[in-house]
Amino acid sequence: MPYIRFVMDRAGKVLSSRLERSSGFPDLDREAVALPKRAQPLPKPPNDKPGDTIELVVPVEFSCGDLVK
C-alpha cells in the first residue's frame, strides 16, 4: 500500500504531493501521487488547525476485486 505526503492550503487546493512509501508497484505509486490533485478541491481543514497550509501523510488503498471474475 503506497503512502503519500501532500500539502494543501486552507481553501482545499493541493499544493504538492509526493510518494512517502512505495507499494512496490510503480503504476500504483504514480496513481497514488496523482490522486490528490484530481480530487481537489479537498474539504477545507477545520478552523482549529492553525497555519496557512496543512501537511498530511495518508495511505492509499487500491481495490480491484470487482474487476476479477
N, C-alpha and C positions, 0 to 999 in steps of 0.2 A: 504494500500500500504506500503510495507516494505521500509525502508531507510537503506542503508549500508554505512559504512565508510571503505574506503580501501586506502592503501598506495602503490604507485608504484615507481619504480626507473626511471631514465632518459631513459632507454632502453625499457620501456614499460612492465617490469616484475612486477607482483603483489607480493608484499612482505607480505601483511597481508590484511585480510578482516574480518569485524565483523558487527553484526547487530546493527544499531543505533536506529531504531524504528520499533517495531513489526507490522506486518499486522494483528495479531490476529490469524493467521493460521500457526502453526508450520512448516508444509511442505513447504509452500511458503517462510517462513523466511529462512529455510535451503537452499532452492534453490537460493534465492537471494544472500546469503553469498557465495555460491559456484560459482556463475556466473562469477565474475571477473577472477578467476583462469583458468576457462575453456576458457575464451575469450582471454587470453594472447597469444602472446604479444599484448598489447594495443598500440594504436598510441603514438608516442613519444610526450611528452609535449612541448609546444612552448619554444623557446630559451629565451624569455623574462621573463619566470617564473624561479626565482632563486632556488637554493638548489639541493641537490643530490636526494631527494625524493619529491613526490607530494602527498598530502593527500586530498582526495575528499569525500564528503558526497553526495550520489545520491539516488533518488527514483528509485525503480524497479517496473515497472508496468507489470502485467501479464494480458493476454487476452486469454480467451478460448471460445470466441464467435463463432469461426469457428468450434468448436468441438460439439456444441449443434445443434441438428437437430430436 
